[in-house]
C-alpha cells in the first residue's frame, strides 16, 4: 500500500489543538501507511504530544506556523496579513508537494481564498465549492455547495454541477449521476432567475444527466446523486438537517426513561433504533472536499472533536489514494462545454 502524507492544520477550529492532535495520534495507530504533518505553534504541539506515549514519531512531522486565522477574520484580510498562519502553511505543504492533502477545521471563506491563491482552480472553473455527503433512503447523495459560496450566479451553479458529476464519476466509477437543483418547487416555472437559468445551462450540456428541481423535503430521498445549490441555501438546509437529527437522537434517548412499557419497547427496538441514529450521525459525514482546486483540501466542521477530525483525515486519505485531482481533471475535460 502506497504511503500517504496529510497536512493537518491543528490550530484552527473552535476546540483548539488538543482535539486535532488526539485525532492525529489515533489515526496513525490505525493506518500504518499514513504520515502526518502537524502545522501550528511548535511549542504548543510538542507540549500536547508530551502527554501521549507509544506513537510512531517517524511518521509525524511538525511544521511551525506562528499565526492562526480566526473564525471572525475576513478572508481577504487573512490572505494579506496572516501569511504565516497554520491554515496557509498547511495548504503550502500541498502546493509544494510535501503532502497529498490538507485538512482544516478553520474559517471556510479563508480556506477557500487561500486554496484558490495557492493551489489554483482547474481551467474553466471560477471558484471552488464544498461537496458533502448526505445519508439517503437508498444510500448516499452529495450536496454542493453547503456553505462556501453564499452568492452564486447561474454559471457558478452550472460549474458546480459539472464538478459534482466529475467528482462522483471519479469516486464511484459510475458515469451520468443524476443532478438536481434545490428549489422551492419541482415545476419548471418555480424558483428565482438564477436557478431557472442554471437549469437551462445544465440541460444544454449533453454530458450531464439533469434530473430537474428537487425540494427540501426530498433531500434524503435518494432520487438523485447530486444536489446543487448556492452556499446560502445549502448551509441552511444542511444545518436544519443536523438540528433535526439531534432532535431525533434526543427523543430516542428519552424513550428509555418514560416508564416500564417505554423501556421495554426501547429494549426491543434498540438494534433498529441504533441503526436509525447511526445513519443520521453527523460524525459519519464530517469532512467535505473543497472541489475545483488543483489539490485535495478537506474542510472539517469548526466545532469538530477528535472523532470528527479523524473522519476528515480518512476522507483525505481516500481521495489521495486514488488521486482525485487527476481523475477530476480528466473527467472535467469532456464535461465542460
SEDO-282427 format. One line per 8 residues: their letters; for each residue x, y, z of C-alpha. Coordinates in steps of 0.25 Angstrom, whole numbers, m for minus. Last residue first. Layout:
# SEDO-282427
A> X/Y/Z; ...
This chain:
# SEDO-282427
XXXXXXXX> m74/90/m92; m68/85/m79; m72/71/m77; m61/65/m86; m49/71/m80; m55/71/m66; m54/56/m65; m39/56/m67
XXXXXXXX> m37/68/m57; m45/60/m47; m37/48/m48; m24/56/m46; m30/64/m34; m35/51/m28; m22/43/m27; m28/30/m24
XXXXXXXX> m20/29/m11; m21/44/m8; m36/44/m8; m37/32/2; m26/39/11; m33/52/11; m46/45/14; m39/38/26
XXXXXXXX> m34/51/31; m48/57/31; m52/44/39; m41/47/49; m45/61/51; m59/56/54; m54/47/65; m45/57/71
XXXXXXXX> m55/68/73; m60/77/61; m66/90/65; m62/97/52; m67/85/44; m56/79/35; m52/84/22; m43/75/13
XXXXXXXX> m34/81/3; m28/72/m8; m21/79/m19; m23/86/m32; m36/93/m26; m49/90/m32; m56/83/m20; m53/87/m6
XXXXXXXX> m56/73/m1; m64/72/12; m61/65/25; m72/60/34; m82/50/29; m80/39/39; m79/49/51; m92/55/47
XXXXXXXX> m99/43/52; m112/41/44; m110/27/39; m104/23/53; m117/28/60; m126/20/51; m117/7/52; m117/9/67
XXXXXXXX> m132/10/67; m133/m3/59; m124/m10/69; m131/m4/81; m145/m7/77; m147/m18/88; m140/m10/98; m147/3/95
XXXXXXXX> m161/m4/95; m157/m10/109; m153/4/114; m166/10/108; m174/0/115; m167/2/128; m168/17/129; m162/28/121
XXXXXXXX> m147/27/122; m144/19/110; m152/28/101; m143/40/105; m131/34/97; m140/33/85; m145/47/86; m131/53/87
XXXXXXXX> m126/45/75; m138/50/67; m135/65/72; m121/64/68; m124/59/54; m134/70/53; m123/80/56; m113/73/46
XXXXXXXX> m124/75/35; m126/89/39; m111/91/38; m111/85/24; m123/92/18; m118/106/24; m104/103/18; m109/99/5
XXXXXXXX> m118/111/3; m107/121/6; m96/113/m1; m103/112/m14; m110/100/m19; m107/86/m26; m112/73/m21; m104/61/m27
XXXXXXXX> m108/46/m27; m123/48/m29; m135/41/m24; m128/37/m12; m140/42/m3; m131/50/7; m132/63/1; m147/61/m4
XXXXXXXX> m154/70/7; m144/81/2; m150/81/m12; m143/76/m24; m143/82/m38; m140/74/m51; m132/61/m53; m121/66/m62
XXXXXXXX> m111/56/m66; m99/64/m71; m91/61/m84; m102/66/m93; m100/80/m87; m112/89/m91; m120/83/m79; m109/88/m69
XXXXXXXX> m110/102/m75; m125/103/m75; m125/98/m60; m115/109/m57; m125/119/m63; m136/114/m55; m127/115/m42; m122/129/m46
XXXXXXXX> m136/135/m48; m142/130/m35; m150/118/m33; m163/111/m39; m166/112/m54; m160/98/m57; m169/91/m46; m162/84/m35
XXXXXXXX> m163/94/m24; m155/104/m15; m142/99/m22; m130/90/m20; m125/87/m34; m124/72/m37; m113/64/m44; m114/49/m47
XXXXXXXX> m100/43/m48; m96/40/m62; m84/31/m61; m81/22/m49; m66/19/m45; m71/23/m31; m60/33/m27; m56/39/m40
XXXXXXXX> m70/38/m46; m76/45/m34; m65/56/m35; m67/59/m50; m82/60/m47; m80/69/m36; m70/78/m43; m80/79/m55
XXXXXXXX> m92/82/m46; m84/92/m38; m80/99/m51; m95/100/m55; m97/107/m41; m86/116/m44; m92/120/m57; m105/123/m51
XXXXXXXX> m98/133/m42; m95/130/m28; m95/138/m15; m93/129/m2; m81/121/m7; m74/113/3; m87/108/10; m93/95/6
XXXXXXXX> m90/96/m9; m91/85/m13; m99/73/m8; m95/58/m10; m104/46/m9; m103/34/0; m110/21/1; m124/18/m4
XXXXXXXX> m132/25/7; m122/36/8; m110/40/16; m103/53/11; m89/54/6; m82/68/5; m77/76/m7; m71/90/m4
XXXXXXXX> m69/98/m16; m57/104/m23; m58/117/m31; m57/120/m46; m55/107/m52; m52/106/m67; m38/102/m65; m36/96/m51
XXXXXXXX> m35/104/m39; m22/110/m33; m14/103/m22; m8/115/m14; m18/126/m17; m30/118/m19; m27/110/m7; m25/123/1
XXXXXXXX> m38/128/m3; m46/115/0; m39/113/13; m41/128/17; m56/126/14; m57/113/22; m51/118/34; m43/107/41
XXXXXXXX> m45/92/43; m34/89/34; m29/76/26; m19/77/15; m15/66/4; m4/60/m3; 7/66/5; 21/71/3
XXXXXXXX> 17/74/m11; 20/89/m10; 5/93/m13; 1/82/m3; 10/87/8; 6/101/5; m8/98/9; m3/94/23
XXXXXXXX> 5/107/23; m8/115/20; m16/109/30; m6/110/41; m4/125/38; 9/130/34; 4/139/23; m6/145/32
XXXXXXXX> m8/159/27; m12/158/12; m20/145/11; m26/147/25; m30/161/21; m37/156/9; m44/144/16; m49/153/27
XXXXXXXX> m45/148/41; m57/144/51; m54/129/50; m39/133/54; m27/130/45; m16/126/54; m2/131/53; 12/126/57
XXXXXXXX> 13/114/48; 23/103/50; 24/90/43; 24/77/52; 26/64/45; 20/51/50; 22/37/43; 36/35/50
XXXXXXXX> 29/39/63; 21/26/63; 12/27/75; 14/20/88; 12/31/98; 4/43/99; 4/56/109; 17/60/102
XXXXXXXX> 10/61/89; 2/73/95; 14/80/99; 21/78/86; 9/84/78; 9/96/87; 24/98/85; 23/96/70
XXXXXXXX> 11/106/68; 4/101/56; 4/90/45; 5/75/48; 10/68/36; 4/54/36; 9/40/31; m1/29/27
XXXXXXXX> 3/15/22; 2/9/36; m13/13/37; m20/11/51; m9/15/60; m7/28/52; m22/30/53; m22/31/68
XXXXXXXX> m9/40/68; m15/50/58; m29/50/65; m22/54/78; m14/64/72; m27/71/65; m34/70/78; m23/76/87
XXXXXXXX> m20/87/76; m32/96/79; m47/93/81; m53/104/72; m45/102/59; m31/105/54; m18/101/62; m16/87/57
XXXXXXXX> m16/90/42; m13/75/38; m4/73/25; m7/58/20; 4/49/15; 0/36/8; 9/24/7; 6/13/m4
X> 0/0/0
